[in-house]
């Protein structure tokens, strides 16, 4: 939450690239604390390390989608934005694999899991130093026209690149007053900010992290026994596979952000209800309804697949599509903070909800899913293939208040 809220400040003062490189230092510090805790016999260092890596994660989820959105051509903006979530799912699956007791998840080898944090850090430092800064940041925020044009040529691989469109955006922004966090909750920014917040809430209040955090427990309660751990790995693999498909579909002519979001939320709604029914039947009579143990596993898998279809990847970059470069940093900060706050609330309240509602806990998320499905249908505009200026003009005219009339 802290890192997410601070991401806009770092992005505007250090640059998108500079802030991402600086964030690697934070990751190294966290890895040293967590890995070294056992060897110096100071286990509170793990808690400190987890706090530091939390700040790093908040910064990353704010900075990476922002950078990818700003360097992408319009026709690939969704594809590159979704690639961020794809790599997250790959990292989750990798961490699940190395966390197995037969790999590194043992009393002797667990510090090595934390040590692996340094591997992607080194890779990013080596590769990212050769990448250009965001041309939009250089032109619109820093007024470096020549550098912006140089960076854009490097990104597109062409010499005959013009930055006229970005100059038009810069001219509009320069005539406006500085956009602070408070400004995002009034006037023309209030509605897109509300949509951004609702998108982030929809991602986390869908219950996906309950499925991810407590999947092994859910599978065990469904009667899978020792197979629960490997069922969790299968779920992670499906998450990667479906996110990969989503990367292809998000900019496809016949798809788009709205359609994938609606399909995803609808699929999660249906499978969450079916999961509750399945768990209820198993609890009623495990001998008669023994098959529901495997049905529950299938429904959790379908739940994750539905999430990966759209709700998993789209909200991260969708926020950056709603705002100009001048407002993007602060808007991302708020949205990412809301995302992590909702994540925290769901993660810490699930056990209490389970004690209160038992196998009916997922119906709470079903209700949220029904609401967010309706919200996307009614109010979320399609942003595929459109410039930020075009989207902002729609907000100013109030046309996006009822997005259901738009073509899916």
N, C-alpha and C positions, 0 to 999 in steps of 0.2 A: 504493500500500500504506500509506504514512504517512498520507495524507489519509483513507483508509477507516478505519484504526484510530482516528484522532482524531475521527471524525464523531460518535460517541456522546458524547464529552466536550463538544464544542461544542453538540450538540443539547440536552443536559441543563442546561448553564450559560447559554447564550444564548437558548434556545428554538429550536424548529424553524424558525420564520420568521426570527428574528434571526440564526441561524447561516447560513441560506441567503443573506440579504442581505450578511452579512459576507464570505461566500465570493465575492461579486462583486468585492470589492476585490482578492482574490487573483488573479482572472481578469484584471483590468485590469493589474496589475503584470506578469503573465506576457505579456500582449499587448504591452506597452510594450517589454519586453526582447527579445522575438522579432522584432517589427516594426522596432525601432530598430537591431538588430545590423548590418544592411547599411549604414545611413546613417552610423553612427559608426565603421564598419569594425572592429567588435569582435565577431567571430562566436562567441566563447565565450558571449556573451549568449544565443545561441539555446539552448545547453545549459542555462543557468540558467533561462531562460524555460520550457523543456520540463519541468524539475524542478518549477517553481512551478505550471505548468498541470496537472502530474500530481497534485500535492497537491489542487488545485481539483477535479479529476475524481474523486478518491477521496472527497472530502467530499460532492460532489454525488450520487454513486451511493449514499451512505449516508443522506443527509439527505432527498432528494426522495421515495424510496419510503416512508420513515417518515412524512413529513408527509402524503402522499397517503392512506396507509392510515388515519391517525388522523382525517382530516377527512371521510372517505368514509362514507356509510351502508352497512350491511352488504351490501345487494343490488347496490351499485355499486363495492365495494371492489376487485374484480378488474379491472373496466373502467378505473377511474382509475389503478390500479397499472400496468396494461399500457400506458396512454397515455404513461407515462414512457419505455418502450422504443420506442414508436412515434415519438416526437419524436427519440430518439437515432438511429433508422434514417433519418429524414428529414435530420438533420444530417450523417450519414455520406454520404448520397447527394449532398447539396448540396456537401460538401467535395470529393467525387470530381469533380463537374462543374466547380467553379471551379479545380480542380487540373489540368484539361486544358491542354496546351500552347497551345491556341488561345484559352484564356480567361485565367487568371492563372498557369498553371504554366510560366512562362518565366523566364529569368535576370534580366530587368528587373522583372517584376511579382510575383515570389513573396512579397515582404514583405507585400503586400496580403492574401494568404491568411491570414497570422497576424493582420493587423489586423482581419479580420472577426470575430475573437473578441469584440471589444467590442460588436458589434451585438446579440447575444442578452443580453449583460450589461445594456445600456441598456434593452432591452425588459423584462427581468425587474425591474429597479429601478422602472421606471415603473408596471408592472402589479402587482407583488407587494406594494408598499407599501400598496395598498388592500385586500389580502387579510388575513383575521384569523389570529391565532395558532391553533395546534392547541388545541381545547377540552380534549382529554385531557391535554395538557401543562399547561395552566393549572390544571385541577382536580386531577389526580393528583400531578403533580410540584411545582407551586407553591401548591396549595391555594387557588386564586383561584376560588371558586365562582361569584360573580356575573359575573366576566369570562368564565368558561367558558360560562355560559349565554348571555351576550350574543354571544359568538363563534359558538356553535352556532346561534342564531337567524339570524345573518347568513349562515351557510353554507347553512342549509336554506330560508331565505326565508320562515319562518313564525314567528309570535309565540308560538303555543301549544306550544312545545318544552320538554320536560322532560329533565333530565339524571340521572334516577333510576338508569339502568343504569350510567352512568359513576360515580355516587356509590357504588354497590355495589362496583364494581371498586376505587375509591379506598379504601373501608373495609377491603377485604381486604388491599390493599397496605400500608396504614398500620399494620396489625397485624403485618406482616412486617419482618424486618431488612433493611437496605439491601443491594441485590443488586449485588455487584461482578463484575468479569470472571471472577475465580476461581470464584465461586459458580455460574457458568453451566456449569461442567464437573463438577458433582456434584449429587446429589439429583435433584429433579424436573425441573431444567433441563437435565440432561446429555443426555437423549435428544433433545429438540427442538433443542438446540444442535448435536448430531451430525447431525441431519437437515438443518439449515440449512447446515452446512458441506458436506455431501455434495451438496446442491442447487447450491451455488456451484461446487463442483469439477466437477459434471456439466455445467454450462453451458460452462466453459472447456476442460475436457479432452475435450469433444466434437469439438474440432478446428475450431470455427467461425471462430476468428480466424486460423487458417492459411488457410482459404478466403478470408477477407476481406483479410488482409495480403498474401498471396502469390498472389492470384487471377490477376493479370496474368501472373505467371511460370508458373502452372499451365496457363493457356490457351495461352501461347506454346509450352510444352513439348508441348502436345497438338496443335500444328501450326496454330494459328489465325493466326499472324503478326501483322500490324498490327491485325487485328480483336480482339485480346486485350484491348486497353484499353477498347473499347466493350462487349465482353462483360462486363467488370467493372462497367460502369455499369448494364448490364441486370440484373446480379445485385443491385446495390444497389436498383434500382427494384422488383424482385420482393420483396426483403426488406421494403421499406416496405409494399407491397400486402398481403403475407401477415400482417404484424404488425397492420395495420389490421383484417383479418378476425379475427385473434386477440383484439383488443380487444372485438369484438362477441361472440365465442364464450365467453370466459372466465367470464362470469356467466350464460350461457344455461342454461335449465333442463335441457337434454339434454346439456350438456357439464360442464365443471368443471376444476379444476386437474390432478387425476390423469390424466384421460383425455387432455387436451391434451399433457401431459408425455410420456405413454406413446406417443401417436401421433407426437409430434415425435422422440423418441429412436429409435423403431422406423424411421421414415422416414430418419433420418440414418444409422442402421446399414446399412440396405439399400443406400442410394445410395453410401455410402462404399465398400462392397465392390464394387459395380458400377463405380465410378470406377477402382478399382485394376485390375479386369479390363480395362476399356476402355483405360487407359494401357498396360497390359502388351501388349495386342494391337497397339496402334499402334507400340510400341517393337519388337515382333517383326518386323512388316512394314508400314510406313506406306503402301505402295502397295496391298497387298491389303486392309488394314484401314483405309484412309483415312477411312472414314465414322466411325470411333471418335473422331476429333478432335472432331466435332460432338456425338457421344454423350457425350464427357467433359464438354463444356460443359453439356449438358442435365442430367447427373448432379450437377454442382456447383450448378446452379440449384435442382434438387430438394432437394439437401442444405441449402441456405440456406432454402428454403421450409419444410422440415421443422423447422428450427431456430426459425423465426419463429412456427410453430404454437403453441409453448408454452415450450420451453427458453430462448428468448430473453428473454421478458418475465416469466414467472411467478416465477423465483427471486428477483428484485429485491424484489417486494412480499410474497412468501410468507413470508420471514423475519419480517417485521413482524406477520404474522397468527399466528405461533406464540407470541408473547411479549406480556405485559402491558406497559403504558407504563413501569413501573418498571424492567423488564429490557430493554426494546426498544432503547434507545440503545446499551448495551454489546453486545447480541447482534448488532445491525446492524454495529457496528464490527468485530467479529471476522469476521462473514460476508463483509463487503465486502473486508477485508484478504485473506482467503483467496481471494476471487475474483480480485483483482488479482495476487496472488502466483502463482496458477495461470496467469493470462494471461501473466505475465512468463516463467514457466518454458516454456510452450508456444512463445511467440514467439522466445525465445532458443535453444531446442533444435531447432527445426524444420529448420534448415539442416544441423545435424549429423546428425539422423535421416535426412534426405534423402541425404546422402553415404553413410550406412551402409546404408540400406534401399532407396534409389532410389525407384522407382515403387510400392513396397510400403509406403511410409511411412504411408499412411492406414489401413492395417490396425491400427496401434497405436491409433488413435482408434476404430476399429471395436470393438476389445476393450473400451475404456472405455465406449463406447455400450451394448454388450451388458450390461455390469455395471450401469450406471446405469438402464437400462430395467428390469432385475430389481429393483434397489433401490426404485425408485418403486412398482412393482407390489406389492412385499412390505411396505414400511415407511412410505411417505409417506401421511399422512392427507388426506382431502378437507377443505378449509377453506371451500369456497363456502357462503355463507349462514349461517355459524356465528359466534358471538361468540368472542372470545379466551378468555373464561372457560370456555366449553363445550369448546373445544379443549384448554385446560390441564387441565381435569378428566379428559379422556380420557387425557392423558399420565400424570396421577397414578395412574390406575387401571391403566395399562399396556396399554390396549386398542389403542393405535396401533402396538404392536410388530409386529402382523401386519395391515397395512392392506389386504391382498389380499381380505379378506372384505367390505370396504366396497363399496357400489354405486358403479360408475363413472359 
